[in-house]
Amino acid sequence: MLSLDIPMSHSRPDLGRTSQILIVEDEEIIREMLVLALEEEGYEVTTAPDGRTALGLLQDSESDRRQFDLIILDLMLPQVNGLDLCRLLRYQGNPVPILILSAKASETDRVLGLEVGADDYVIKPFSIRELVARCRALLRRQGAARFFTPTGNLPVPQMPVLQFKEVMLSPQECRVMVRGEEANLSPKEYRLLELFMSYPRRVWSREQLIDQVWGQDFVGDSKTVDVHIRWLREKLERDPSQPEYIITVRGFGYRFG
Ligand code: CA
């Protein structure tokens, strides 16, 4: 089961309510420092020490209509990494502002973070005053946007079913149907397929797939990807030696469709 290290508070869905911030960070010292600084600013703060707990909280927030106004997101997290979490939220149509807080300082990392839908990117080590100021700016923008939305928070749309030819993937149910029959995929195979189907025809290198599906903690080599692709093809393709779904792009990697 998921456990929270700070009890959840209930929302007051009026426009004048206290802004709610979710901090997703596995380093306890940073987490506590952020909680202190943000609570001092008058925000309500909830924390999650890993990606999966954060997902649980965000899913709860959909059902009881509690909604976070801002997420501060570390990238290197246990279980579900920050990039995946960010990508998933955007894919689900969740418009919550996201500020990535990461030790990954390269331009590529920053661009990638913003490309998957983050609104701001702060590099560790960071100045707490600057971070609080950036949070305030993001919340101000969010507040201004909400002012023009008569119902307050935007509804979170249902995750659409992904379909290509005879393969159908339902993210809501984590189910895959192939030619009308349920396919029994391992979690990694499912994750690979979901990624492929979310970005049809996009070419992925093995390293990118490892990053997306296995995450930062992966130990092993890119052969792992090939093995999983082979298993996945056996479950999807009519003829795995002549694949029509997962296509090898010679010298680059794989694409779907
Ligand atoms: Ca971390």
Residues whose N, C-alpha, C, O or C-beta is under 5 A from the ligand:
A	BS01	CA	D26 D74 M76 L77
